[in-house]
């Protein structure tokens, strides 16, 4: 960047670079989250959230109408841990999942980052073919801490008219 | 494996299906896999002389508001008219069979118009408008003999009870009160007596399996105390706890249970020896999901029911929900959950209801296990149509003694089933 550029342009360019840097960090955060769940590293999953975070998996029908019911509903890290500890005791068909996160959008930067991203989750039961089980978008509020980004509110808003079979692991 | 090879297994019309001679102590596997049986069930049950859940009153709160619902395999529109009455109309244009409503819900200003040829129906389902009915410039149009009054939408009969809306296709279905019986009327009235329901949301899921496998599962207290870690570990339902007081009537079942049963340590010690899923070391960080000290009813009980053919109301703790089992094909069915609270719920109660909903529904700590077992079982059931399932639990000792260790409610279902199906 030439030092003969006007100050305003330099400031604007810096702003753009900062924004790109945040977006890049955000993508990395989202992909790390997806990999954590794909790999079933469930003990690590609650660590993506603040202590009093809210986490929900909810249909777009309910979300758009402002209805509160969500099939997965967690208030606080305790409930997040309960969600994953249950996977060790419940009876369910063995499966693998693979998530793709894309169209990451940084909507607002500040003390709280507001962002969204699209997701798809492909699920493959042990004896059956892969199925595109869930599609939707994440609606997020993220804070910067010494430990990096943490979700203080994450809602996985799914487009599905119906869940295929069950939601066994977090999304 | 009990077989019924000697009894007629063939499903063709020359040799109709025959139930095993053991009666309802056995369920023949073809009942879950034969498409002709499925078609007959839909004709006799959901499309026939039964009452079916189509939604909550609070889902259509204002005049002109409507929602789509399903009765058996047929799409219906539930609409509140300008006088506040509820109409349930088949979602099928009488012209060429197109569905009128393509969205899930909406507001029908001026009635319903078909997207195809814009035939217009009012909120009662009367056909009130046909574009170019009289042609144009003396050409085209419908003949004078065409009588609009004969081509309104199919109207279902409607009943409103328990904060919900019920519908039937058949003019011969008994009146709602007679159909459900005294005990269920009491259970329904408990739901909305003196309180206004408040919709919290809906969820749906689809399972590969026959719809009746879910019906049976919900009537099967025997599995409840063995399969579900969340029920046994958190003392919600367990063989040593006071069992539900159940009544049966015309294929329905109504049960009354303690919202929060008291544990007897001696009984618990005996029972848990037989329950391999019982874990003393398993606990939750947030116990509000599985615990309550606030009861929705002064008697500290929850009353649940199953209305034949396929609607349930099964409250746990503080999370009531209507649960509709929606058959799709012989080997798939959906579950539609409608969660609600009450207008006068305080913040604490609302929070409890939302947290406890984690127990049920498409991510249910309890109910998801049922679905998983059904989906894993179905291919096996499908491959052994000559097999018969054993439902003899509860036949030991005095019949009707209160216990969870019984398949009594499943036998009741098939007694009624066989009667209506002529099997």
Interface residues (C-beta under 8 A of the other chain):
Chain A: X57 X58 X59 X61 X62 X65 X67 X68 X69 X70 X71 X72 X73 X74 X75 X76 X77 X78 X79 X81 X82 X83 X85 X86 X89 X90 X91 X92 X93 X161 X162 X163 X164 X165 X166 X167 X168
Chain B: X104 X199 X200 X201 X202 X203 X204 X205 X206 X207 X208 X227 X229 X230 X233 X277 X279 X282 X284 X285 X286 X289 X334 X339 X350 X351 X354 X355 X357 X358 X361 X362 X363 X364 X365 X368 X369 X371 X372 X373 X375 X376
